[in-house]
Amino acid sequence: MAYGHEHFIDAERAGNESTFFNYACSANCVEEEWAVVGVYRIGILAQREITAGEELAFNYGRGYNLRSCRCTTCAK
């Protein structure tokens, strides 16, 4: 996942909690970039109240190449 022009998340070598976030055109989360003691971090923040068991999703951005979107908004 690219973030800005200089930073990206490489899930090929290691995974973390970010592997549980999915893509959605109508996302319930948003990402923010922070510099913490000179180290860049990406925070995922809720845009609204998220209910227990609800999928966590954010929009990957215009550069994300989807052949056909299958998010819950588009699937309706």
N, CA, C and O atoms as CSV, one atom per row, in Angstrom:
chain,resi,resn,atom,element,x,y,z
A,1,MET,N,N,0.844,-1.162,0.000
A,1,MET,CA,C,0.000,0.000,0.000
A,1,MET,C,C,0.894,1.230,0.000
A,1,MET,O,O,1.717,1.398,0.900
A,2,ALA,N,N,0.745,2.064,-0.969
A,2,ALA,CA,C,1.532,3.290,-1.032
A,2,ALA,C,C,0.885,4.361,-0.182
A,2,ALA,O,O,-0.340,4.469,-0.132
A,3,TYR,N,N,1.699,5.144,0.478
A,3,TYR,CA,C,1.205,6.281,1.243
A,3,TYR,C,C,2.097,7.460,0.918
A,3,TYR,O,O,3.281,7.464,1.255
A,4,GLY,N,N,1.538,8.448,0.270
A,4,GLY,CA,C,2.346,9.570,-0.183
A,4,GLY,C,C,3.269,9.100,-1.297
A,4,GLY,O,O,2.939,8.166,-2.027
A,5,HIS,N,N,4.407,9.735,-1.428
A,5,HIS,CA,C,5.347,9.359,-2.478
A,5,HIS,C,C,6.566,8.628,-1.933
A,5,HIS,O,O,7.314,8.014,-2.694
A,6,GLU,N,N,6.768,8.689,-0.624
A,6,GLU,CA,C,7.986,8.138,-0.049
A,6,GLU,C,C,7.764,6.926,0.846
A,6,GLU,O,O,8.716,6.199,1.130
A,7,HIS,N,N,6.545,6.688,1.295
A,7,HIS,CA,C,6.301,5.660,2.298
A,7,HIS,C,C,5.323,4.614,1.782
A,7,HIS,O,O,4.402,4.931,1.028
A,8,PHE,N,N,5.523,3.385,2.186
A,8,PHE,CA,C,4.610,2.316,1.801
A,8,PHE,C,C,4.660,1.215,2.849
A,8,PHE,O,O,5.605,1.129,3.633
A,9,ILE,N,N,3.630,0.374,2.853
A,9,ILE,CA,C,3.583,-0.787,3.741
A,9,ILE,C,C,3.863,-2.017,2.898
A,9,ILE,O,O,3.134,-2.286,1.943
A,10,ASP,N,N,4.897,-2.767,3.228
A,10,ASP,CA,C,5.260,-3.981,2.510
A,10,ASP,C,C,4.783,-5.180,3.322
A,10,ASP,O,O,5.443,-5.587,4.277
A,11,ALA,N,N,3.641,-5.742,2.945
A,11,ALA,CA,C,3.068,-6.871,3.682
A,11,ALA,C,C,3.666,-8.203,3.234
A,11,ALA,O,O,3.295,-9.255,3.754
A,12,GLU,N,N,4.580,-8.162,2.281
A,12,GLU,CA,C,5.175,-9.393,1.765
A,12,GLU,C,C,6.127,-10.035,2.767
A,12,GLU,O,O,6.194,-11.261,2.851
A,13,ARG,N,N,6.854,-9.238,3.521
A,13,ARG,CA,C,7.879,-9.767,4.433
A,13,ARG,C,C,7.376,-10.002,5.846
A,13,ARG,O,O,7.838,-10.916,6.530
A,14,ALA,N,N,6.452,-9.202,6.276
A,14,ALA,CA,C,5.933,-9.336,7.643
A,14,ALA,C,C,4.538,-8.747,7.692
A,14,ALA,O,O,4.191,-7.863,6.908
A,15,GLY,N,N,3.767,-9.234,8.593
A,15,GLY,CA,C,2.411,-8.720,8.728
A,15,GLY,C,C,2.182,-8.198,10.127
A,15,GLY,O,O,2.892,-8.557,11.066
A,16,ASN,N,N,1.199,-7.362,10.251
A,16,ASN,CA,C,0.799,-6.861,11.558
A,16,ASN,C,C,-0.701,-6.620,11.528
A,16,ASN,O,O,-1.400,-7.167,10.675
A,17,GLU,N,N,-1.193,-5.822,12.433
A,17,GLU,CA,C,-2.623,-5.582,12.530
A,17,GLU,C,C,-3.212,-4.964,11.264
A,17,GLU,O,O,-4.412,-5.089,11.019
A,18,SER,N,N,-2.387,-4.303,10.463
A,18,SER,CA,C,-2.898,-3.660,9.251
A,18,SER,C,C,-3.430,-4.665,8.236
A,18,SER,O,O,-4.174,-4.283,7.333
A,19,THR,N,N,-3.069,-5.930,8.361
A,19,THR,CA,C,-3.585,-6.938,7.430
A,19,THR,C,C,-5.077,-7.181,7.628
A,19,THR,O,O,-5.713,-7.815,6.786
A,20,PHE,N,N,-5.643,-6.689,8.722
A,20,PHE,CA,C,-7.064,-6.879,8.987
A,20,PHE,C,C,-7.932,-5.749,8.447
A,20,PHE,O,O,-9.153,-5.793,8.590
A,21,PHE,N,N,-7.328,-4.742,7.833
A,21,PHE,CA,C,-8.079,-3.653,7.228
A,21,PHE,C,C,-8.337,-3.985,5.772
A,21,PHE,O,O,-7.471,-4.537,5.093
A,22,ASN,N,N,-9.519,-3.653,5.293
A,22,ASN,CA,C,-9.908,-3.937,3.925
A,22,ASN,C,C,-10.200,-2.645,3.176
A,22,ASN,O,O,-10.261,-1.566,3.765
A,23,TYR,N,N,-10.380,-2.779,1.862
A,23,TYR,CA,C,-10.719,-1.650,1.008
A,23,TYR,C,C,-12.231,-1.467,0.975
A,23,TYR,O,O,-12.977,-2.447,0.986
A,24,ALA,N,N,-12.678,-0.236,0.935
A,24,ALA,CA,C,-14.091,0.074,0.696
A,24,ALA,C,C,-14.187,1.470,0.092
A,24,ALA,O,O,-13.492,2.392,0.518
A,25,CYS,N,N,-15.054,1.613,-0.903
A,25,CYS,CA,C,-15.286,2.941,-1.492
A,25,CYS,C,C,-15.868,3.883,-0.445
A,25,CYS,O,O,-15.520,5.063,-0.394
A,26,SER,N,N,-16.756,3.350,0.385
A,26,SER,CA,C,-17.368,4.114,1.469
A,26,SER,C,C,-16.763,3.619,2.776
A,26,SER,O,O,-17.363,2.798,3.471
A,27,ALA,N,N,-15.585,4.112,3.108
A,27,ALA,CA,C,-14.792,3.594,4.229
A,27,ALA,C,C,-15.299,4.094,5.578
A,27,ALA,O,O,-15.931,5.146,5.672
A,28,ASN,N,N,-15.006,3.310,6.629
A,28,ASN,CA,C,-15.338,3.742,7.987
A,28,ASN,C,C,-14.085,4.174,8.754
A,28,ASN,O,O,-14.177,4.583,9.912
A,29,CYS,N,N,-12.919,4.083,8.114
A,29,CYS,CA,C,-11.646,4.497,8.720
A,29,CYS,C,C,-10.884,5.394,7.743
A,29,CYS,O,O,-11.151,5.403,6.541
A,30,VAL,N,N,-9.948,6.132,8.283
A,30,VAL,CA,C,-9.087,6.990,7.474
A,30,VAL,C,C,-7.659,6.855,8.004
A,30,VAL,O,O,-7.461,6.626,9.198
A,31,GLU,N,N,-6.668,6.994,7.129
A,31,GLU,CA,C,-5.274,6.881,7.568
A,31,GLU,C,C,-4.651,8.266,7.710
A,31,GLU,O,O,-4.971,9.191,6.963
A,32,GLU,N,N,-3.759,8.384,8.682
A,32,GLU,CA,C,-3.000,9.617,8.900
A,32,GLU,C,C,-1.537,9.263,9.091
A,32,GLU,O,O,-1.208,8.249,9.707
A,33,GLU,N,N,-0.659,10.104,8.558
A,33,GLU,CA,C,0.784,9.903,8.718
A,33,GLU,C,C,1.284,10.783,9.855
A,33,GLU,O,O,0.980,11.975,9.914
A,34,TRP,N,N,2.050,10.187,10.751
A,34,TRP,CA,C,2.629,10.909,11.883
A,34,TRP,C,C,4.126,10.671,11.915
A,34,TRP,O,O,4.596,9.596,11.541
A,35,ALA,N,N,4.881,11.674,12.362
A,35,ALA,CA,C,6.308,11.509,12.632
A,35,ALA,C,C,6.458,11.444,14.147
A,35,ALA,O,O,6.133,12.401,14.850
A,36,VAL,N,N,6.950,10.316,14.648
A,36,VAL,CA,C,7.136,10.107,16.084
A,36,VAL,C,C,8.625,9.935,16.333
A,36,VAL,O,O,9.201,8.917,15.950
A,37,VAL,N,N,9.251,10.907,16.963
A,37,VAL,CA,C,10.692,10.917,17.238
A,37,VAL,C,C,11.466,10.605,15.948
A,37,VAL,O,O,12.394,9.796,15.949
A,38,GLY,N,N,11.069,11.259,14.853
A,38,GLY,CA,C,11.764,11.105,13.585
A,38,GLY,C,C,11.431,9.844,12.802
A,38,GLY,O,O,11.997,9.625,11.731
A,39,VAL,N,N,10.530,9.009,13.304
A,39,VAL,CA,C,10.122,7.782,12.610
A,39,VAL,C,C,8.683,7.972,12.129
A,39,VAL,O,O,7.808,8.360,12.902
A,40,TYR,N,N,8.450,7.693,10.843
A,40,TYR,CA,C,7.104,7.855,10.301
A,40,TYR,C,C,6.231,6.670,10.675
A,40,TYR,O,O,6.649,5.516,10.590
A,41,ARG,N,N,5.010,6.979,11.089
A,41,ARG,CA,C,4.009,5.980,11.464
A,41,ARG,C,C,2.722,6.303,10.720
A,41,ARG,O,O,2.468,7.457,10.376
A,42,ILE,N,N,1.916,5.283,10.475
A,42,ILE,CA,C,0.601,5.490,9.886
A,42,ILE,C,C,-0.431,5.064,10.913
A,42,ILE,O,O,-0.411,3.934,11.400
A,43,GLY,N,N,-1.331,5.975,11.238
A,43,GLY,CA,C,-2.410,5.681,12.171
A,43,GLY,C,C,-3.710,5.488,11.413
A,43,GLY,O,O,-3.995,6.221,10.466
A,44,ILE,N,N,-4.493,4.510,11.822
A,44,ILE,CA,C,-5.804,4.269,11.232
A,44,ILE,C,C,-6.839,4.728,12.253
A,44,ILE,O,O,-6.881,4.214,13.371
A,45,LEU,N,N,-7.669,5.689,11.874
A,45,LEU,CA,C,-8.637,6.291,12.782
A,45,LEU,C,C,-10.057,6.059,12.283
A,45,LEU,O,O,-10.314,6.102,11.080
A,46,ALA,N,N,-10.969,5.815,13.201
A,46,ALA,CA,C,-12.380,5.642,12.849
A,46,ALA,C,C,-12.967,6.980,12.419
A,46,ALA,O,O,-12.710,8.007,13.046
A,47,GLN,N,N,-13.755,6.966,11.349
A,47,GLN,CA,C,-14.453,8.171,10.893
A,47,GLN,C,C,-15.828,8.295,11.537
A,47,GLN,O,O,-16.450,9.357,11.498
A,48,ARG,N,N,-16.293,7.202,12.129
A,48,ARG,CA,C,-17.608,7.163,12.766
A,48,ARG,C,C,-17.607,6.029,13.778
A,48,ARG,O,O,-16.616,5.309,13.898
A,49,GLU,N,N,-18.695,5.862,14.500
A,49,GLU,CA,C,-18.843,4.757,15.446
A,49,GLU,C,C,-18.815,3.439,14.665
A,49,GLU,O,O,-19.540,3.290,13.682
A,50,ILE,N,N,-17.991,2.492,15.094
A,50,ILE,CA,C,-17.890,1.186,14.432
A,50,ILE,C,C,-18.417,0.135,15.400
A,50,ILE,O,O,-17.960,0.039,16.539
A,51,THR,N,N,-19.374,-0.641,14.940
A,51,THR,CA,C,-19.991,-1.644,15.807
A,51,THR,C,C,-19.126,-2.896,15.897
A,51,THR,O,O,-18.315,-3.169,15.012
A,52,ALA,N,N,-19.307,-3.645,16.970
A,52,ALA,CA,C,-18.562,-4.900,17.161
A,52,ALA,C,C,-18.858,-5.841,16.000
A,52,ALA,O,O,-20.016,-6.042,15.634
A,53,GLY,N,N,-17.806,-6.414,15.425
A,53,GLY,CA,C,-17.946,-7.352,14.315
A,53,GLY,C,C,-17.983,-6.700,12.945
A,53,GLY,O,O,-17.944,-7.400,11.934
A,54,GLU,N,N,-18.059,-5.373,12.886
A,54,GLU,CA,C,-18.086,-4.671,11.606
A,54,GLU,C,C,-16.695,-4.665,10.982
A,54,GLU,O,O,-15.693,-4.510,11.681
A,55,GLU,N,N,-16.640,-4.834,9.670
A,55,GLU,CA,C,-15.375,-4.828,8.941
A,55,GLU,C,C,-14.718,-3.452,9.024
A,55,GLU,O,O,-15.392,-2.433,8.870
A,56,LEU,N,N,-13.410,-3.415,9.265
A,56,LEU,CA,C,-12.642,-2.170,9.263
A,56,LEU,C,C,-12.130,-1.937,7.852
A,56,LEU,O,O,-11.474,-2.806,7.277
A,57,ALA,N,N,-12.425,-0.765,7.288
A,57,ALA,CA,C,-12.057,-0.524,5.896
A,57,ALA,C,C,-11.705,0.936,5.674
A,57,ALA,O,O,-12.254,1.832,6.315
A,58,PHE,N,N,-10.775,1.155,4.749
A,58,PHE,CA,C,-10.463,2.511,4.310
A,58,PHE,C,C,-10.231,2.496,2.816
A,58,PHE,O,O,-10.006,1.439,2.226
A,59,ASN,N,N,-10.284,3.671,2.201
A,59,ASN,CA,C,-10.107,3.792,0.765
A,59,ASN,C,C,-8.616,3.868,0.477
A,59,ASN,O,O,-7.937,4.763,0.982
A,60,TYR,N,N,-8.096,2.947,-0.322
A,60,TYR,CA,C,-6.661,2.886,-0.607
A,60,TYR,C,C,-6.182,4.052,-1.458
A,60,TYR,O,O,-4.977,4.288,-1.546
A,61,GLY,N,N,-7.088,4.783,-2.084
A,61,GLY,CA,C,-6.711,5.938,-2.887
A,61,GLY,C,C,-6.839,5.680,-4.374
A,61,GLY,O,O,-7.098,4.558,-4.809
A,62,ARG,N,N,-6.655,6.734,-5.140
A,62,ARG,CA,C,-6.843,6.673,-6.588
A,62,ARG,C,C,-5.853,5.752,-7.281
A,62,ARG,O,O,-6.170,5.204,-8.337
A,63,GLY,N,N,-4.682,5.569,-6.730
A,63,GLY,CA,C,-3.669,4.740,-7.369
A,63,GLY,C,C,-3.906,3.247,-7.229
A,63,GLY,O,O,-3.214,2.448,-7.861
A,64,TYR,N,N,-4.880,2.861,-6.406
A,64,TYR,CA,C,-5.142,1.440,-6.192
A,64,TYR,C,C,-5.902,0.892,-7.381
A,64,TYR,O,O,-6.969,1.401,-7.723
A,65,ASN,N,N,-5.369,-0.135,-8.013
A,65,ASN,CA,C,-5.922,-0.667,-9.250
A,65,ASN,C,C,-6.888,-1.810,-8.961
A,65,ASN,O,O,-6.469,-2.947,-8.743
A,66,LEU,N,N,-8.171,-1.505,-8.960
A,66,LEU,CA,C,-9.195,-2.535,-8.777
A,66,LEU,C,C,-9.788,-2.891,-10.135
A,66,LEU,O,O,-10.178,-2.004,-10.894
A,67,ARG,N,N,-9.855,-4.158,-10.439
A,67,ARG,CA,C,-10.520,-4.577,-11.678
A,67,ARG,C,C,-12.026,-4.353,-11.540
A,67,ARG,O,O,-12.651,-3.754,-12.415
A,68,SER,N,N,-12.593,-4.826,-10.459
A,68,SER,CA,C,-13.990,-4.546,-10.132
A,68,SER,C,C,-14.097,-4.519,-8.616
A,68,SER,O,O,-13.661,-5.448,-7.935
A,69,CYS,N,N,-14.670,-3.467,-8.104
A,69,CYS,CA,C,-14.774,-3.305,-6.660
A,69,CYS,C,C,-15.832,-4.248,-6.106
A,69,CYS,O,O,-16.930,-4.358,-6.652
A,70,ARG,N,N,-15.490,-4.923,-5.023
A,70,ARG,CA,C,-16.429,-5.837,-4.375
A,70,ARG,C,C,-16.696,-5.423,-2.933
A,70,ARG,O,O,-17.082,-6.251,-2.108
A,71,CYS,N,N,-16.488,-4.137,-2.627
A,71,CYS,CA,C,-16.773,-3.679,-1.264
A,71,CYS,C,C,-18.282,-3.752,-1.031
A,71,CYS,O,O,-19.052,-3.871,-1.984
A,72,THR,N,N,-18.702,-3.681,0.219
A,72,THR,CA,C,-20.123,-3.839,0.544
A,72,THR,C,C,-20.985,-2.749,-0.086
A,72,THR,O,O,-22.156,-2.997,-0.376
A,73,THR,N,N,-20.446,-1.557,-0.306
A,73,THR,CA,C,-21.205,-0.487,-0.954
A,73,THR,C,C,-21.470,-0.814,-2.416
A,73,THR,O,O,-22.598,-0.665,-2.885
A,74,CYS,N,N,-20.457,-1.256,-3.138
A,74,CYS,CA,C,-20.596,-1.556,-4.565
A,74,CYS,C,C,-21.332,-2.873,-4.816
A,74,CYS,O,O,-21.936,-3.049,-5.874
A,75,ALA,N,N,-21.288,-3.782,-3.872
A,75,ALA,CA,C,-21.923,-5.091,-4.043
A,75,ALA,C,C,-23.448,-5.015,-3.953
A,75,ALA,O,O,-24.139,-5.959,-4.336
A,76,LYS,N,N,-23.972,-3.899,-3.449
A,76,LYS,CA,C,-25.434,-3.777,-3.280
A,76,LYS,C,C,-26.150,-3.596,-4.592
A,76,LYS,O,O,-27.375,-3.479,-4.616
